[in-house]
Amino acid sequence: MTLLLRAALVIGALSYCALLRDGADPSAEARRLTGSAVTGAQATLPSALEAIPAAGRDRAVRAVLARGLMAELSRRAAADGPEPASHDTLEASDRQPAWRGAEPH
């Protein structure tokens, strides 16, 4: 999996550099490419949704909304809640590498 991610990163970086070298604006190219993808998805999505039975579609929408709501609530609870207690057992001398002059005990 990491091989695929690395390959995608390298290909993306090389493509970006090629756009810069040619004098093109990378953000304009991205908007142009995603604009056509969004238009294609908007045309395809209604027909795909109509193929799903109404009961199944309603259940799927409720499940997605509930999952999103639970994720948002848990994110807010984590942001507003108290800091968790640290389970760190290291002392300051343990964090100092020996080659940088750790203090003798």
C-alpha positions in Angstrom: 0.0 0.0 0.0 2.8 2.4 0.9 4.3 1.7 -2.5 1.2 2.9 -4.2 1.0 6.0 -2.0 4.7 6.8 -2.7 4.1 6.3 -6.4 1.1 8.6 -6.4 3.1 11.2 -4.5 6.0 11.1 -6.9 3.7 11.2 -10.0 1.8 14.1 -8.5 4.9 16.0 -7.7 6.4 15.5 -11.1 3.1 16.6 -12.7 3.0 19.7 -10.6 6.6 20.5 -11.5 5.9 19.9 -15.2 2.9 22.4 -15.0 5.2 25.0 -13.4 7.9 24.5 -16.0 5.4 24.9 -18.9 4.2 28.2 -17.3 0.6 26.9 -16.6 -1.2 27.8 -13.4 -1.6 24.5 -11.4 -4.6 25.7 -9.5 -6.4 26.7 -12.8 -5.6 23.3 -14.2 -7.0 21.6 -11.1 -10.2 23.7 -11.3 -10.6 22.8 -14.9 -10.2 19.1 -14.3 -12.4 19.0 -11.2 -15.1 21.1 -12.9 -15.6 18.5 -15.6 -15.6 15.7 -13.0 -18.2 17.5 -10.9 -20.4 18.1 -14.0 -20.2 14.4 -15.0 -21.0 13.3 -11.4 -24.0 15.7 -11.3 -25.4 14.1 -14.4 -24.8 10.6 -13.3 -25.9 10.9 -9.6 -29.7 11.5 -10.1 -30.1 8.5 -12.4 -28.1 6.3 -10.0 -30.3 7.4 -7.1 -33.5 6.7 -9.0 -32.3 3.1 -9.5 -32.3 2.5 -5.7 -35.7 1.7 -4.1 -37.1 4.6 -2.0 -37.0 2.6 1.3 -33.4 1.6 0.8 -32.4 5.1 -0.3 -34.1 6.7 2.9 -32.3 4.2 5.1 -29.0 4.9 3.5 -29.4 8.7 3.8 -30.4 8.3 7.5 -27.3 6.1 8.1 -25.0 8.5 6.5 -26.4 11.5 8.3 -26.3 9.7 11.6 -22.7 8.6 11.1 -21.8 12.2 10.2 -23.6 13.6 13.2 -21.9 11.1 15.5 -18.5 12.0 14.1 -19.2 15.7 14.5 -20.4 15.3 18.1 -17.4 13.2 19.1 -15.1 15.7 17.5 -16.7 18.5 19.5 -16.6 16.5 22.7 -12.9 15.8 22.2 -12.2 19.5 21.6 -14.3 20.7 24.5 -13.4 18.1 27.0 -10.6 18.1 29.6 -7.1 17.1 28.7 -6.6 13.4 29.3 -4.2 12.4 32.1 -0.7 11.6 30.8 0.5 8.0 31.1 4.1 9.1 30.5 6.5 7.4 32.9 9.7 8.9 31.6 11.7 11.4 33.6 13.5 14.4 32.2 16.8 12.5 32.3 15.3 9.7 30.3 14.3 12.0 27.5 17.9 13.4 27.2 20.0 11.3 24.8 23.3 10.1 26.3 25.5 11.7 23.5 24.2 15.1 24.4 25.3 14.9 27.9 22.7 13.3 30.0 23.1 14.1 33.7 24.5 11.2 35.8 22.0 9.8 38.3 
